[in-house]
Amino acid sequence: MAEAEAAEQAREQANTGTKDVAESHRFDEAALHRWMTANVEGYAGPLEVRQFKGGQSNPTYQLITPAKNYVLRRKPPGKLLPSAHAVDREYKVISALGPTGFPVARSYGLCTDDAVLGTWFYVMDMVEGRILWDQTLPAYEPAERNAIFRSKISTLADLHNTDYVKIGLEDYGRPGNYMSRQVDRWTKQYKASETQSIPEVERLIDWLPRTVPEQERTSIVHGDYRLDNMIFHPTEPRVIAVLDWELGTLGEPLADFTYLLMNWVNGSISQLPDMTAHGIPTMQEAVDLYCERTGRSGLPDLNWFFAYNSFRLCGIIQGIVGRVRDGTANHPQAAQQEERVGLLAKASWAFAQKAGAVA
C-alpha cells in the first residue's frame, strides 16, 4: 500500500501545475495573440503562456491574461500516428455538450491553420476547481468520498444518456460495431509503436476480435473517463468539468463504464481493507447506481471488458514509449512506461482467461 501511495504522489507531482514551455513545444506567442484578438470574444492581452505538466499526448497550455485565464490544447509537433491527436474532435464534442448543461469547459475557438502555431489547436475556458489525483481521497471524510464517487458515476451516466443526434453529434463517430473497431484501432496503434515482443499481447490480438460482445446501445463515449480527468467544484462534491476528450466518439457505453470500474479491479481503491468504511461505493454499488441512472436491469459478464480495457491501455502506453523512441515525448516519466506495457498485457490476458480464453 505504501508503494502504491508513493507512486500516486509521484504521479500527482509530475502532473500538477505548470512549467515553462518545453523547448520542443514552443510556438510563436505573438501569432497566438493575434489569433486570439481576432477569434476569441472578450480577449485582451498582454498574454503569458505556461505549459501544464500533465498531458502525455496533446500539449496543453495555460494562457494568462489580466482579465481571465484560458487553456490551449494543440496537436504535438513531429511524427504523429494516424487518427491520434484529433483536437478538432475534442473541440466539436465540448462545443456540442456545453449548451446541454453537461459539465465541460466553455470553448472559444478552433484553429486548423498550421501557419499560425505549426499545428491545429483550440482554446477553451480555464475552469477553476479541484483535480483529485489520489483515488482513495485521503484528505476527505467518508461521506464526502462517497458523494464524490457518486457524482463521478452519475456524470458518466448523464453523458451516456445524452441524445447525441439532438445536439448535432450524429457524425461524431460510427454508431455500430464499436468494440470490434476499437480492438482493431488499438492493435494497429500498438503495432505502430511496438518496441518489444510480448506473448500475451499476441494472444490478445488473436482472441479479442473473435469474442466481441454484441453492442446493444450507442452513446457518446469519453474514452478516458477517470477521476483526474475531471474538475470538481472548489467546495462541493460535484463534477464541474470533464476534461481530455481526445478519445471521445460514438460507441459502446459499457466500454466507458468498465474502464471506470478498473479502479475497483486493480486501482488503488482495490487495496483498501474496508471500502465501505472508507466511504467509497463497492463495485456492485457502482454498477447499481449506473444501471439505475441509465435504465438497465444489470450488466453482462465484465471480464471481457476488463481484458479489453487493459489491452487498450497497453496500446496507449506503448504509444508513449513509441514517442520516446521517435523523440517526440517530453513527459519526465515517459521513458519508464515500457515496463508498464508488459504488466498490463499480463493482467489483460488474465481477465481474458476468466472470460474463457485458452492459451
C-alpha positions in Angstrom: 0.0 0.0 0.0 2.9 2.4 0.8 4.4 1.8 -2.6 1.1 2.5 -4.3 0.7 5.7 -2.3 4.2 6.8 -3.2 3.6 6.1 -6.9 0.3 8.1 -6.7 2.1 11.0 -5.1 4.8 11.0 -7.7 2.3 10.9 -10.5 0.4 13.9 -8.9 3.6 15.9 -8.5 4.6 15.1 -12.1 1.3 16.2 -13.5 0.1 19.1 -11.3 0.7 22.7 -12.0 2.5 24.4 -14.8 6.1 24.8 -16.0 8.0 26.8 -18.6 7.0 25.7 -22.1 9.2 22.8 -23.2 11.6 23.7 -26.0 10.1 21.2 -28.4 6.6 22.6 -27.7 7.2 26.3 -28.0 5.4 28.4 -30.6 5.1 32.0 -31.8 3.2 33.6 -28.9 2.8 36.8 -30.9 0.9 34.8 -33.6 -1.3 33.3 -30.9 -2.0 36.8 -29.5 -3.1 38.0 -33.0 -5.3 34.9 -33.5 -6.9 35.3 -30.0 -7.6 39.0 -30.7 -9.4 38.1 -33.9 -11.2 35.0 -32.8 -11.9 35.0 -29.0 -14.6 37.3 -27.9 -13.5 39.4 -24.9 -9.8 38.6 -25.2 -7.3 41.3 -24.3 -3.5 40.9 -23.7 -0.9 41.0 -22.6 -0.5 37.2 -22.9 1.7 34.9 -20.8 2.0 31.2 -21.8 2.7 28.4 -19.4 2.6 24.6 -20.1 0.7 22.2 -17.9 2.9 19.5 -16.6 0.4 16.8 -17.3 -0.6 15.5 -20.7 1.2 12.7 -22.4 -0.5 13.3 -25.7 -1.7 16.7 -26.7 0.4 19.5 -25.3 -1.8 21.7 -23.0 -1.0 25.3 -22.1 -2.3 27.9 -19.6 -2.9 31.3 -21.3 -2.8 34.0 -18.6 -4.3 37.5 -19.3 -5.2 40.3 -17.0 -8.9 39.6 -17.2 -9.0 35.8 -17.2 -7.2 32.6 -17.9 -7.7 30.2 -20.8 -6.5 26.8 -21.8 -5.0 25.9 -25.2 -4.8 22.3 -26.5 -2.8 21.5 -29.6 -1.5 18.7 -31.7 2.1 17.9 -30.9 4.7 18.7 -33.5 6.6 15.9 -35.3 5.6 12.5 -36.4 2.1 11.5 -35.4 0.1 8.2 -35.5 -2.9 8.1 -37.8 -6.2 9.2 -36.2 -4.4 10.4 -33.0 -4.3 13.9 -31.5 -7.6 15.0 -33.1 -8.1 18.3 -31.3 -10.8 19.2 -33.7 -12.9 16.3 -32.4 -12.3 17.4 -28.8 -13.5 20.9 -29.7 -16.5 19.6 -31.5 -17.8 17.5 -28.6 -17.3 20.1 -25.8 -18.9 22.7 -28.0 -22.0 20.5 -28.5 -22.2 19.3 -24.9 -21.8 22.8 -23.3 -25.3 24.1 -24.1 -26.9 20.9 -22.7 -25.6 21.7 -19.2 -23.2 18.8 -19.2 -20.1 19.8 -17.3 -17.4 20.8 -19.8 -15.2 23.9 -20.3 -16.6 26.6 -22.5 -15.0 26.5 -25.9 -13.8 29.7 -27.6 -12.3 28.8 -30.9 -10.6 26.2 -33.1 -7.7 26.9 -35.5 -7.0 24.4 -38.3 -4.4 26.6 -40.0 -0.9 25.2 -39.3 0.6 28.5 -40.3 -0.5 30.1 -37.0 1.2 27.8 -34.4 2.6 25.0 -36.5 -0.2 22.5 -35.6 -4.0 22.7 -35.1 -5.2 23.9 -31.7 -8.3 25.1 -29.8 -8.9 27.5 -26.9 -11.3 26.9 -24.0 -12.1 28.3 -20.6 -9.9 27.5 -17.7 -12.2 26.0 -15.1 -11.2 26.7 -11.5 -11.7 23.8 -9.1 -10.2 20.7 -7.7 -8.4 17.9 -9.7 -8.3 14.9 -7.4 -5.4 12.6 -8.2 -5.4 10.0 -5.4 -8.4 7.6 -6.0 -8.6 6.9 -2.2 -9.2 10.6 -1.5 -7.2 10.6 1.8 -7.9 14.3 2.5 -11.7 13.7 2.8 -14.2 12.2 5.2 -16.1 9.0 4.2 -19.4 10.8 3.4 -17.7 13.2 1.0 -15.7 10.4 -0.6 -18.9 8.7 -1.3 -20.5 11.8 -2.7 -17.5 12.4 -5.0 -17.6 8.9 -6.4 -21.4 9.0 -6.8 -21.0 12.3 -8.7 -18.4 10.8 -10.9 -20.5 7.8 -11.8 -23.7 9.8 -12.2 -21.9 12.3 -14.6 -20.8 9.4 -16.8 -24.4 8.1 -16.9 -25.6 11.5 -17.9 -23.1 11.6 -20.7 -24.4 8.2 -21.9 -28.0 9.3 -21.6 -27.4 12.4 -23.8 -29.2 12.4 -27.2 -26.2 12.8 -29.5 -28.4 13.2 -32.6 -30.3 16.1 -30.9 -27.1 18.0 -30.2 -25.7 17.6 -33.7 -23.2 14.8 -33.0 -24.6 12.1 -35.2 -21.4 12.3 -37.3 -19.1 12.2 -34.2 -18.5 8.5 -34.9 -20.0 5.4 -36.5 -22.8 4.1 -34.3 -22.2 0.3 -34.7 -19.5 -2.3 -34.3 -17.7 -0.1 -31.8 -15.8 -2.8 -29.9 -14.5 -4.5 -33.0 -13.3 -1.2 -34.4 -11.6 -0.3 -31.1 -9.8 -3.6 -30.8 -8.6 -3.1 -34.4 -7.6 0.5 -33.6 -5.5 -0.3 -30.5 -4.0 -3.3 -32.2 -2.8 -1.1 -35.0 -1.6 1.6 -32.6 0.3 -0.9 -30.6 2.0 -2.4 -33.6 2.9 1.1 -35.0 4.7 1.8 -31.7 5.9 -1.7 -30.8 9.4 -1.8 -29.2 9.3 -5.4 -27.8 7.6 -8.7 -28.4 5.1 -9.6 -25.7 3.4 -13.1 -25.9 0.3 -12.0 -24.1 -0.3 -9.2 -26.5 -0.1 -11.6 -29.4 -2.7 -13.9 -27.8 -5.0 -10.9 -27.1 -4.7 -9.7 -30.7 -6.0 -13.1 -31.7 -8.6 -13.6 -29.1 -10.3 -10.2 -28.6 -11.6 -9.8 -32.2 -13.1 -13.3 -32.2 -15.1 -12.8 -28.9 -16.5 -9.2 -29.2 -19.9 -9.0 -27.3 -22.9 -7.7 -29.2 -23.5 -3.9 -28.9 -26.9 -3.1 -27.6 -26.6 0.7 -27.1 -24.8 3.6 -28.7 -23.9 6.8 -26.9 -21.2 9.5 -26.7 -18.2 7.8 -25.0 -15.4 9.8 -23.4 -12.7 7.1 -23.8 -10.6 8.1 -20.8 -13.1 8.7 -18.0 -11.1 8.8 -14.7 -11.0 10.9 -11.6 -8.1 13.1 -12.6 -9.7 13.9 -16.0 -12.4 15.9 -14.3 -12.6 19.1 -12.2 -14.7 19.2 -9.0 -16.3 22.2 -7.6 -13.9 24.1 -5.2 -16.0 23.1 -2.1 -18.8 20.8 -3.2 -18.6 17.1 -4.2 -19.8 17.9 -7.7 -18.2 17.5 -11.2 -18.0 20.9 -12.9 -15.9 19.9 -15.9 -14.9 16.7 -17.7 -11.5 17.1 -19.4 -9.4 15.4 -22.1 -11.8 14.3 -24.8 -9.2 13.1 -27.2 -10.5 9.6 -27.3 -14.2 10.6 -27.5 -16.5 9.2 -30.1 -19.9 7.4 -30.5 -19.7 3.9 -29.3 -20.5 1.2 -26.6 -21.1 3.0 -23.3 -20.0 -0.1 -21.4 -16.5 0.4 -22.7 -16.5 3.7 -20.8 -18.1 2.4 -17.7 -16.0 -0.7 -17.4 -12.9 1.4 -17.9 -14.0 3.4 -14.8 -14.6 0.1 -13.0 -11.0 -0.9 -13.5 -10.3 1.3 -10.4 -12.1 -1.3 -8.3 -10.3 -4.2 -10.0 -6.6 -3.2 -9.9 -6.5 0.5 -8.9 -5.5 1.9 -5.5 -9.0 1.7 -4.1 -9.0 -2.1 -4.7 -6.3 -2.3 -2.0 -8.4 -0.6 0.7 -9.1 -3.1 3.6 -12.7 -1.9 4.0 -14.0 0.1 1.1 -17.4 0.7 2.7 -15.9 2.1 5.9 -13.7 4.3 3.8 -16.8 5.7 2.2 -16.2 4.5 -1.4 -19.0 2.6 -3.1 -18.3 -1.1 -3.7 -18.1 -2.2 -7.3 -21.6 -3.6 -7.1 -22.9 -0.4 -5.7 -21.2 1.5 -8.6 -22.8 -0.9 -11.0 -26.2 -0.5 -9.4 -26.0 3.3 -9.5 -25.0 3.4 -13.1 -27.8 0.9 -14.1 -30.3 3.0 -12.2 -29.3 6.2 -14.0 -29.2 4.5 -17.4 -32.3 2.4 -17.1 -30.6 -1.0 -17.1 -31.6 -4.1 -15.2 -28.0 -5.3 -14.9 -24.7 -5.8 -16.8 -23.2 -8.7 -18.6 -20.1 -10.6 -17.6 -17.5 -7.9 -17.3 -14.3 -9.9 -17.7 -14.2 -9.4 -21.5 -14.4 -5.6 -21.0 -11.7 -5.7 -18.3 -9.5 -7.6 -20.7 -10.2 -5.1 -23.5 -9.6 -2.1 -21.2 -6.2 -3.4 -20.1 -5.3 -4.2 -23.7 -6.3 -0.7 -24.8 -4.2 0.8 -22.1 -1.3 -1.3 -23.4 -1.8 0.5 -26.7 -1.9 3.9 -25.1 1.2 3.4 -23.0 3.0 1.8 -25.9 2.2 4.9 -27.9 4.1 6.9 -25.3 7.0 4.5 -25.5 7.0 4.9 -29.3 7.1 8.7 -28.9 10.2 8.3 -26.7 11.7 6.2 -29.5 10.8 8.8 -32.0 12.0 11.7 -29.9 8.6 13.4 -29.5 7.8 12.6 -25.8 8.5 15.3 -23.2 6.9 13.8 -20.1 9.6 13.2 -17.4 8.3 9.7 -16.8 7.8 8.7 -20.4 10.9 6.5 -20.6 9.7 4.5 -17.6 6.4 3.4 -19.3 7.8 0.4 -21.2 7.7 -1.9 -18.1 4.0 -1.0 -17.6 3.1 -2.4 -21.0 4.2 -5.9 -20.1 2.4 -5.8 -16.8 -0.8 -4.6 -18.4 -0.5 -7.3 -21.1 -0.3 -10.0 -18.4 -3.3 -8.5 -16.5 -5.3 -8.3 -19.7 -4.6 -11.9 -20.5 -5.6 -13.0 -17.0 -9.0 -11.3 -17.5 -9.3 -12.9 -20.9 -8.8 -16.3 -19.3 -11.6 -15.6 -16.8 -13.8 -14.8 -19.8 -13.0 -18.1 -21.4 -9.8 -17.6 -23.4 -7.4 -20.6 -23.7 -3.7 -20.2 -24.3 
